[in-house]
Amino acid sequence: MEENKNSKIFYKIHEQQGELILALCDGELIGKKFSDSKRVLDLDTFKNFYFGQELNLKEIKILFEQCDSINIVGKEAVALALGLGYIKHEDIIYIDKIPHVQIYKLWTKG
């Protein structure tokens, strides 16, 4: 992980209990820890959750559509999801001024 991570968004897909989880994070945040009075965002201990491949903007919609939940951290990554209409401003929480969003697809059995 020695490469320059600045101004890049990284993603990693995880499979858990048959569901796909997409993790997106601004590269410069990986390896750091943030906290406020209520929450901790530990991107050092959990760097392997986020650090995978560099995001190719051409594939972002496919990734968003195929995953069951999405965990997004950082100004660039959150702005991308906002610009594509997947989230609204009120969906964003801030941990030590770092934007964070979680998206869950809810399925109903019919």
N, C-alpha and C positions, 0 to 999 in steps of 0.2 A: 504494500500500500504506500509505496514511496512516491508515486507519481503525483503531479500537481492536480489537486482536487478542486481548486478554486474555480468558481463560475461554471461548474458542471453539476448536473443532477444525476445521481446514481439510483438504480433500482435493483430490487431482488424480489423474486417470486418464491413464496413458500407454500408448501401444501400441508394442510393440517386437517385431519379427519375428513378428507375428501373435498375440502374447500381450498380455493386459491387466495392467498393473501399477497397483495402488492405493497411493497415498502418503497417509498420514494424519499430521497433526502438530498438537500444541497450538499455538495461535496465538501465545502469548507467547514461544515459542522461535524462531520464524522470524526470521531475520536475526542469529542469535547463533551462536557457535562454542564447542564443548565438547571437552575432551580429557582423557584419563587417560594412564597410562604405556604403554598398548598401542594405543589407538584415538583417532581424531578424528571428531567429529560436527560437520560444517561446514554449519550451516543458514543461513549467510550466502551463501557461494558458491553453494550449491545450493538457495536459497530458492525458485526457480521450479519445482523438482521437487515441493515440498510446497504452495506457496501457490496455491490455485485457488479453489474454492467453499467456503463455510461448510457444514459437515456438518449435514444434516437427519437426526435420529435415526430417522425413519420409513424412510429409504432405506438405512440401514447394512447390513442383512442382504442386500439385493439387491446392493449394491456388493461385499460380501464374497464372495457366491456367484458373481458374474460374472467376478471377476478371478482371474488365474492366480497372481499373487504379490502380497503386501501388505507394505508397509514402514510400520511404526508407530513414532512417536516422541512421547514426553511422557507425563506421569502420567495425564492425562484420556483421551487416545486409547488408551493401553495398558489402562487400567482398563475402558474400554468393551469392548474386545476380550476381556478377561478375563471380564467379567460376562456376555457373550454366549456364552461357552464356546468361543471360537475359539482361545484359547491357554491355557496353564497357567503358573503362577508360574515353573517351571523353564525356560520358554522365553525369559524376559526377561533381557537383558543390560543392564548399566548403564555408561554412559560419563559420567564426571564427575557421577554421581548422577542422570542423565537416563535413564529406561527406554526401551529400544529393542527391537523385535521384528521379525523377518522371517518371513513365512509363505509357503511354496511348496506348491502343489498338485502332486502327483506323479501322472502319468498313465502307465499301462502300455499298451503296444500289444498288441492281442490278435487 
